Amino acid sequence: MTPDTLTPIILAFAALCLWQVYAGARKMWLAKRDPGAPMVKLFARAGFVQALLGALLFIANIAFNWSTLKAGLL
């Protein structure tokens, strides 16, 4: 596969990673909004882990595919 065909796939995966960051942050926000609900700490921790892993996957995706992205976008 050429960089022209791989670039949209890499960018789509990066968008999915950023969506996971958003979903995790929203989960943490919702857990803080209703402190009396059962299992709030679990949801807050799960949201933090989801956001952290999404950010790490985004960084790894861009770092690992940087040369392909550079060749495909330029």
N, CA, C and O atoms as a MOPAC input file, in Angstrom:
PM7 MOZYME 1SCF
protein

 N      0.83700 1    -1.18300 1     0.00000 1
 C      0.00000 1     0.00000 1     0.00000 1
 C      0.87900 1     1.24300 1     0.00000 1
 O      1.93200 1     1.28600 1     0.63700 1
 N      0.43100 1     2.22400 1    -0.71200 1
 C      1.19100 1     3.46400 1    -0.81200 1
 C      0.79900 1     4.40800 1     0.32400 1
 O     -0.24200 1     4.22800 1     0.95500 1
 N      1.63100 1     5.40800 1     0.58000 1
 C      1.27900 1     6.37800 1     1.62200 1
 C     -0.03800 1     7.10300 1     1.34700 1
 O     -0.73400 1     7.51100 1     2.27800 1
 N     -0.37900 1     7.26500 1     0.05000 1
 C     -1.64200 1     7.93500 1    -0.27400 1
 C     -2.85400 1     7.13800 1     0.19000 1
 O     -3.87200 1     7.72000 1     0.56600 1
 N     -2.75500 1     5.81600 1     0.16600 1
 C     -3.88600 1     5.00400 1     0.61000 1
 C     -3.85900 1     4.75900 1     2.12000 1
 O     -4.90600 1     4.53300 1     2.72800 1
 N     -2.67200 1     4.80100 1     2.72900 1
 C     -2.57000 1     4.56300 1     4.17200 1
 C     -2.91400 1     5.79900 1     5.00200 1
 O     -3.37800 1     5.67200 1     6.13500 1
 N     -2.69500 1     6.97700 1     4.45500 1
 C     -2.91600 1     8.20900 1     5.22600 1
 C     -4.34100 1     8.33000 1     5.75300 1
 O     -4.50500 1     8.63400 1     6.93500 1
 N     -5.39200 1     8.10800 1     4.94300 1
 C     -6.74800 1     8.21000 1     5.50100 1
 C     -7.02800 1     7.17200 1     6.59500 1
 O     -7.77800 1     7.44700 1     7.53200 1
 N     -6.43400 1     5.99300 1     6.47900 1
 C     -6.62800 1     4.96300 1     7.49800 1
 C     -5.96800 1     5.39300 1     8.80400 1
 O     -6.54900 1     5.23700 1     9.87700 1
 N     -4.75800 1     5.93200 1     8.71300 1
 C     -4.04600 1     6.39300 1     9.89900 1
 C     -4.80800 1     7.54000 1    10.55800 1
 O     -4.95100 1     7.57200 1    11.78000 1
 N     -5.29400 1     8.47600 1     9.75600 1
 C     -6.04100 1     9.60800 1    10.30900 1
 C     -7.38100 1     9.16600 1    10.90800 1
 O     -7.83100 1     9.73700 1    11.90100 1
 N     -8.01200 1     8.16800 1    10.31900 1
 C     -9.26500 1     7.65800 1    10.88300 1
 C     -9.01200 1     6.99700 1    12.24000 1
 O     -9.80200 1     7.16500 1    13.16900 1
 N     -7.92600 1     6.25600 1    12.35300 1
 C     -7.59100 1     5.65300 1    13.64000 1
 C     -7.25300 1     6.73200 1    14.67000 1
 O     -7.60700 1     6.60400 1    15.84200 1
 N     -6.57500 1     7.78700 1    14.23800 1
 C     -6.27800 1     8.89700 1    15.14500 1
 C     -7.56800 1     9.55400 1    15.62600 1
 O     -7.67100 1     9.94500 1    16.78800 1
 N     -8.54600 1     9.67600 1    14.74100 1
 C     -9.83500 1    10.24500 1    15.14000 1
 C    -10.54100 1     9.33800 1    16.14900 1
 O    -11.16500 1     9.83200 1    17.08800 1
 N    -10.45100 1     8.02000 1    15.96800 1
 C    -11.03400 1     7.09500 1    16.94000 1
 C    -10.34800 1     7.20800 1    18.29800 1
 O    -11.00300 1     7.11700 1    19.33600 1
 N     -9.04100 1     7.40500 1    18.29300 1
 C     -8.31600 1     7.58500 1    19.55800 1
 C     -8.78000 1     8.85100 1    20.26800 1
 O     -8.99100 1     8.85000 1    21.48000 1
 N     -8.93600 1     9.93100 1    19.50700 1
 C     -9.41100 1    11.17600 1    20.11600 1
 C    -10.84800 1    11.03300 1    20.61700 1
 O    -11.22000 1    11.64700 1    21.61700 1
 N    -11.65200 1    10.23100 1    19.92900 1
 C    -13.00800 1     9.97400 1    20.40500 1
 C    -12.97300 1     9.24300 1    21.75100 1
 O    -13.80500 1     9.51400 1    22.61700 1
 N    -12.04200 1     8.34000 1    21.93700 1
 C    -11.90300 1     7.63400 1    23.21400 1
 C    -11.49300 1     8.60000 1    24.32700 1
 O    -11.93800 1     8.46400 1    25.46600 1
 N    -10.65000 1     9.56600 1    23.99600 1
 C    -10.27500 1    10.58100 1    24.98300 1
 C    -11.51300 1    11.37200 1    25.39100 1
 O    -11.74100 1    11.60800 1    26.57800 1
 N    -12.30800 1    11.77800 1    24.41100 1
 C    -13.53700 1    12.51800 1    24.70200 1
 C    -14.51100 1    11.67700 1    25.52600 1
 O    -15.08900 1    12.17300 1    26.49200 1
 N    -14.69500 1    10.42800 1    25.15800 1
 C    -15.63600 1     9.56200 1    25.87600 1
 C    -15.18700 1     9.33200 1    27.31900 1
 O    -16.01500 1     9.31200 1    28.22900 1
 N    -13.89900 1     9.16000 1    27.53100 1
 C    -13.38100 1     8.98300 1    28.88300 1
 C    -13.53900 1    10.23800 1    29.71900 1
 O    -13.90800 1    10.16500 1    30.89100 1
 N    -13.26100 1    11.39400 1    29.12100 1
 C    -13.43200 1    12.65500 1    29.85000 1
 C    -14.90300 1    12.89500 1    30.18700 1
 O    -15.22800 1    13.38500 1    31.26900 1
 N    -15.77100 1    12.55100 1    29.27100 1
 C    -17.21900 1    12.70900 1    29.53200 1
 C    -17.66900 1    11.76500 1    30.64900 1
 O    -18.48800 1    12.13600 1    31.49000 1
 N    -17.13400 1    10.55600 1    30.65000 1
 C    -17.47700 1     9.59700 1    31.69900 1
 C    -17.02900 1    10.12200 1    33.06500 1
 O    -17.75800 1     9.99200 1    34.04800 1
 N    -15.84200 1    10.71100 1    33.13000 1
 C    -15.37300 1    11.28700 1    34.39100 1
 C    -16.25100 1    12.45700 1    34.81200 1
 O    -16.57200 1    12.59900 1    35.99200 1
 N    -16.64200 1    13.29700 1    33.85300 1
 C    -17.48900 1    14.45400 1    34.15400 1
 C    -18.85900 1    14.00900 1    34.66400 1
 O    -19.38300 1    14.58400 1    35.61800 1
 N    -19.43100 1    13.00000 1    34.03900 1
 C    -20.73100 1    12.49600 1    34.47200 1
 C    -20.64800 1    11.87600 1    35.86300 1
 O    -21.58900 1    11.98300 1    36.64800 1
 N    -19.53300 1    11.23300 1    36.16600 1
 C    -19.36700 1    10.63300 1    37.49200 1
 C    -19.25600 1    11.71900 1    38.56400 1
 O    -19.77400 1    11.55200 1    39.66800 1
 N    -18.59500 1    12.81000 1    38.25200 1
 C    -18.47600 1    13.90300 1    39.22100 1
 C    -19.78500 1    14.65700 1    39.39100 1
 O    -20.04100 1    15.22500 1    40.45300 1
 N    -20.61000 1    14.66600 1    38.36200 1
 C    -21.86800 1    15.40100 1    38.40800 1
 C    -22.87000 1    14.76100 1    39.35700 1
 O    -23.70100 1    15.45900 1    39.93900 1
 N    -22.80300 1    13.45000 1    39.52200 1
 C    -23.75600 1    12.73700 1    40.37900 1
 C    -22.96800 1    11.95200 1    41.43600 1
 O    -22.80700 1    10.73900 1    41.30400 1
 N    -22.47500 1    12.63200 1    42.48500 1
 C    -21.59900 1    11.95400 1    43.44100 1
 C    -22.29200 1    10.90600 1    44.30800 1
 O    -21.61100 1    10.07400 1    44.90700 1
 N    -23.61000 1    10.91900 1    44.39500 1
 C    -24.29600 1     9.96000 1    45.24900 1
 C    -24.65500 1     8.65500 1    44.57200 1
 O    -25.15700 1     7.73900 1    45.22300 1
 N    -24.41200 1     8.55700 1    43.29700 1
 C    -24.78600 1     7.35100 1    42.55300 1
 C    -23.87000 1     6.19000 1    42.93900 1
 O    -22.72500 1     6.39900 1    43.34000 1
 N    -24.38300 1     4.96600 1    42.81400 1
 C    -23.52600 1     3.81000 1    43.12600 1
 C    -22.41200 1     3.65000 1    42.07900 1
 O    -22.60700 1     3.94300 1    40.89900 1
 N    -21.27800 1     3.19300 1    42.52200 1
 C    -20.12600 1     2.88400 1    41.67600 1
 C    -19.55000 1     4.11000 1    40.97100 1
 O    -19.00900 1     3.99600 1    39.87200 1
 N    -19.66400 1     5.28400 1    41.59900 1
 C    -19.15100 1     6.50800 1    40.98800 1
 C    -17.63400 1     6.45300 1    40.85200 1
 O    -17.08700 1     6.85300 1    39.82400 1
 N    -16.95800 1     5.96300 1    41.87800 1
 C    -15.50100 1     5.90400 1    41.81400 1
 C    -15.04000 1     4.98800 1    40.69100 1
 O    -14.05100 1     5.27700 1    40.01700 1
 N    -15.75400 1     3.88200 1    40.48600 1
 C    -15.39400 1     2.96300 1    39.40600 1
 C    -15.55300 1     3.62900 1    38.04800 1
 O    -14.68600 1     3.49300 1    37.18400 1
 N    -16.65800 1     4.35100 1    37.85000 1
 C    -16.87400 1     5.03300 1    36.58000 1
 C    -15.85200 1     6.13500 1    36.36000 1
 O    -15.38900 1     6.33100 1    35.23600 1
 N    -15.49500 1     6.85700 1    37.41400 1
 C    -14.48800 1     7.91100 1    37.28100 1
 C    -13.12900 1     7.31800 1    36.91300 1
 O    -12.42600 1     7.84600 1    36.05100 1
 N    -12.76600 1     6.22400 1    37.56700 1
 C    -11.48600 1     5.57400 1    37.24100 1
 C    -11.50400 1     4.99300 1    35.82800 1
 O    -10.52100 1     5.09300 1    35.09400 1
 N    -12.62000 1     4.39200 1    35.45800 1
 C    -12.72800 1     3.83200 1    34.10700 1
 C    -12.62900 1     4.94000 1    33.06200 1
 O    -11.99800 1     4.75400 1    32.02200 1
 N    -13.24200 1     6.07900 1    33.32700 1
 C    -13.14500 1     7.20200 1    32.40800 1
 C    -11.72300 1     7.71800 1    32.29100 1
 O    -11.26500 1     8.05100 1    31.19800 1
 N    -11.02200 1     7.78500 1    33.42500 1
 C     -9.63100 1     8.24000 1    33.40600 1
 C     -8.75800 1     7.27900 1    32.60300 1
 O     -7.94400 1     7.70800 1    31.78600 1
 N     -8.92900 1     5.99500 1    32.83500 1
 C     -8.13700 1     4.99300 1    32.10800 1
 C     -8.46300 1     5.04600 1    30.61900 1
 O     -7.56200 1     4.95100 1    29.78500 1
 N     -9.72400 1     5.19700 1    30.28300 1
 C    -10.12500 1     5.26400 1    28.87800 1
 C     -9.51700 1     6.49400 1    28.20300 1
 O     -9.01100 1     6.39900 1    27.08500 1
 N     -9.56400 1     7.63000 1    28.86600 1
 C     -8.99300 1     8.84800 1    28.29400 1
 C     -7.47600 1     8.74200 1    28.18000 1
 O     -6.90200 1     9.16200 1    27.17500 1
 N     -6.82900 1     8.19300 1    29.18400 1
 C     -5.38000 1     8.04900 1    29.16300 1
 C     -4.92600 1     7.10800 1    28.04900 1
 O     -3.99800 1     7.42300 1    27.30400 1
 N     -5.57500 1     5.96300 1    27.93800 1
 C     -5.19400 1     5.01100 1    26.88700 1
 C     -5.49600 1     5.55700 1    25.49100 1
 O     -4.74000 1     5.31300 1    24.55100 1
 N     -6.58800 1     6.28600 1    25.35700 1
 C     -6.87800 1     6.91400 1    24.06700 1
 C     -5.80900 1     7.91200 1    23.67100 1
 O     -5.40200 1     7.96800 1    22.51100 1
 N     -5.35100 1     8.70300 1    24.64000 1
 C     -4.29000 1     9.67300 1    24.35800 1
 C     -2.98000 1     8.96700 1    24.01800 1
 O     -2.27200 1     9.37800 1    23.09900 1
 N     -2.65800 1     7.91000 1    24.75300 1
 C     -1.42600 1     7.16700 1    24.47000 1
 C     -1.47900 1     6.50100 1    23.09200 1
 O     -0.48500 1     6.49300 1    22.36600 1
 N     -2.62700 1     5.94900 1    22.73700 1
 C     -2.76400 1     5.34700 1    21.40200 1
 C     -2.64600 1     6.39500 1    20.30800 1
 O     -2.06100 1     6.13300 1    19.25700 1
 N     -3.19600 1     7.58100 1    20.54500 1
 C     -3.08800 1     8.65700 1    19.55800 1
 C     -1.62900 1     9.05000 1    19.35500 1
 O     -1.16900 1     9.18200 1    18.22100 1
 N     -0.91000 1     9.23400 1    20.44600 1
 C      0.50200 1     9.62200 1    20.35900 1
 C      1.31600 1     8.52700 1    19.66800 1
 O      2.14500 1     8.81800 1    18.80600 1
 N      1.08000 1     7.27700 1    20.04300 1
 C      1.81600 1     6.17000 1    19.42700 1
 C      1.48700 1     6.04700 1    17.94500 1
 O      2.37300 1     5.77800 1    17.13300 1
 N      0.24500 1     6.23900 1    17.59400 1
 C     -0.16700 1     6.14400 1    16.19500 1
 C      0.53700 1     7.20200 1    15.34800 1
 O      1.06200 1     6.89700 1    14.27700 1
 N      0.54700 1     8.43000 1    15.82300 1
 C      1.18800 1     9.50000 1    15.05900 1
 C      2.70900 1     9.29300 1    15.02000 1
 O      3.33500 1     9.46700 1    13.97400 1
 N      3.29600 1     8.92400 1    16.15900 1
 C      4.74500 1     8.73700 1    16.19600 1
 C      5.18900 1     7.57100 1    15.30500 1
 O      6.17700 1     7.68200 1    14.57900 1
 N      4.46600 1     6.47100 1    15.36300 1
 C      4.85200 1     5.29200 1    14.58400 1
 C      4.65400 1     5.51300 1    13.09200 1
 O      5.43300 1     5.00900 1    12.28200 1
 N      3.62400 1     6.25700 1    12.72200 1
 C      3.28700 1     6.44600 1    11.30600 1
 C      3.69600 1     7.81700 1    10.77700 1
 O      3.19600 1     8.25300 1     9.74000 1
 N      4.59600 1     8.49700 1    11.47500 1
 C      4.95500 1     9.85900 1    11.07700 1
 C      5.52100 1     9.91300 1     9.65700 1
 O      5.15300 1    10.80600 1     8.89400 1
 N      6.39100 1     8.99800 1     9.28700 1
 C      6.99400 1     9.03600 1     7.95900 1
 C      5.93900 1     8.79300 1     6.87600 1
 O      5.98000 1     9.41800 1     5.81700 1
 N      5.01000 1     7.89900 1     7.13800 1
 C      3.93600 1     7.64200 1     6.17600 1
 C      3.02900 1     8.84800 1     6.04500 1
 O      2.61900 1     9.20300 1     4.94000 1
 N      2.71400 1     9.47600 1     7.16000 1
 C      1.87800 1    10.66700 1     7.11100 1
 C      2.57400 1    11.80100 1     6.36800 1
 O      1.95300 1    12.50700 1     5.57400 1
 N      3.85900 1    11.97000 1     6.63100 1
 C      4.61800 1    13.02500 1     5.96400 1
 C      4.63100 1    12.79800 1     4.46300 1
 O      4.45800 1    13.73800 1     3.68900 1
 N      4.83300 1    11.56400 1     4.05200 1
 C      4.87400 1    11.25500 1     2.61800 1
 C      3.49100 1    11.35500 1     1.98400 1
 O      3.36900 1    11.75000 1     0.82400 1
 N      2.46000 1    11.00500 1     2.72800 1
 C      1.12100 1    11.01800 1     2.16300 1
 C      0.48300 1    12.38900 1     2.11800 1
 O     -0.36500 1    12.65000 1     1.26500 1
 N      0.87900 1    13.27800 1     3.03300 1
 C      0.26600 1    14.60300 1     3.09400 1
 C      1.02000 1    15.64200 1     2.28300 1
 O      0.45500 1    16.67800 1     1.93000 1
 N      2.27800 1    15.38500 1     1.98500 1
 C      3.06900 1    16.37600 1     1.23500 1
 C      3.13000 1    16.07400 1    -0.23000 1
 O      3.75600 1    16.81500 1    -0.98800 1

